[in-house]
Amino acid sequence: MTVVSHAFVGLGKAQARALGHPGLPLAVIPHPFGSRTRDEVRALAEQCVGEIAKLAAAK
């Protein structure tokens, strides 16, 4: 499983295929996040952690 933002889903899928893992699950988080405050990033993480944990546990 890898974590990507909406803007990089295509790149994440292409990289997974190139590395021999075409079915690699992607946890998709909102984009952009680099310009957000720490509190905003923390809130995004809280929203996404359940999906990330579910994908990580599936493998």
N, C-alpha and C positions, 0 to 999 in steps of 0.2 A: 504494500500500500504506500502511496505517496500523496503528499498534500500539495495542491496547486490552487491558484486563484482562477477565477472565471476566465481571465484574459489568457491563461496559459494551459488550458485544457488540451488544445490541439497539440501543443508542444510536448506536454506530458505524455500523451498517447503515442506520439511519434517516437519519443525517447524510449518509452517502454518497449515498443516494437523493435527498435534498433538494438536494444539490449537483450532481446530474446524473451520478453515477458509481455506479449500483446494483451493478455487478460488482466494485467496489473490493475487492481482497483485504485481509483482516484477519489480522494476526499477533496471536494471543491469548496473553497472558502471565498467570501466576497472580495472583490477587487475595487479599488486599490486599498492596500493596507499600510504601505510605507509612509504615507503622510498623516496617518491617524495618531491621535494622542495615546498615551499608555492606557488610559481608562477605556478608550474606544477599542483598542486592540484586546484588552482584557475582556470586554463585553463580547467581541466577536469570538474569542476563544471559548468563552462559556457557551455560546450558541452552537459552536462546531464540535466541541469535544465529544459529544455523544456519538455523532456519526463517525468520527475518527476512531473512537474506541471500538465501535461495532465492526468497522472494516478491518481493524488490526486483529480483532479476536477471530474473525472469519478465516484467517489463514493459519 
